[in-house]
């Protein structure tokens, strides 16, 4: 190789870098799927949040309850919101207690059952700790039958 041939050599030029924009159709598809999943998840969460608003309100009221009768009233209103007036409004005394037992997997102690069924007939007395525990757990975990359409109309 002659020295003049070396003088004619030039630097190697790199090709232009591949741009990330515009995106390939597959990426647009993945973005659309991800956005759809996020939107559906947010809508379901919002619907559930609205459907359980009565539970949050009942728990807030339960924390400020000062008598056994107030606790019984809060539980009855919660049942009305979750199960409807036709099923719950007629329940009193023993029927109310049996209905409470069917609506949850929680153990309902006899003293708590007596307090709930007789609270409106007794003079006001502070709620017992067992009653407050049961009421809070029942409000959080009872099986409601409110349909999503009813919850959306609230």
RAMO-V740780 format. One record per residue. RES is the residue in one letter. PSI is psi as a letter, one per 20 degrees, with the letter a starting at -180 (999 if undefined). Layout:
BEGIN
res	psi
RES	PSI
RES	PSI
END
This chain:
BEGIN
res	psi
X	p
X	q
X	h
X	h
X	h
X	h
X	h
X	i
X	q
X	r
X	q
X	p
X	p
X	q
X	q
X	p
X	q
X	p
X	q
X	i
X	p
X	q
X	q
X	q
X	h
X	h
X	h
X	h
X	g
X	h
X	g
X	g
X	g
X	g
X	g
X	g
X	g
X	g
X	g
X	g
X	g
X	g
X	g
X	g
X	g
X	g
X	g
X	h
X	g
X	h
X	h
X	j
X	h
X	h
X	g
X	g
X	g
X	g
X	h
X	g
X	h
X	h
X	h
X	j
X	p
X	i
X	r
X	h
X	h
X	g
X	g
X	g
X	g
X	g
X	h
X	g
X	h
X	g
X	g
X	g
X	h
X	h
X	i
X	q
X	h
X	h
X	h
X	h
X	h
X	i
X	p
X	r
X	c
X	h
X	g
X	g
X	g
X	h
X	g
X	g
X	h
X	h
X	i
X	r
X	j
X	q
X	p
X	o
X	q
X	h
X	g
X	g
X	g
X	g
X	g
X	g
X	h
X	j
X	h
X	i
X	i
X	r
X	q
X	p
X	q
X	q
X	q
X	q
X	h
X	h
X	g
X	g
X	g
X	g
X	g
X	g
X	h
X	g
X	g
X	h
X	i
X	q
X	o
X	r
X	j
X	p
X	q
X	h
X	h
X	g
X	h
X	h
X	i
X	999
END
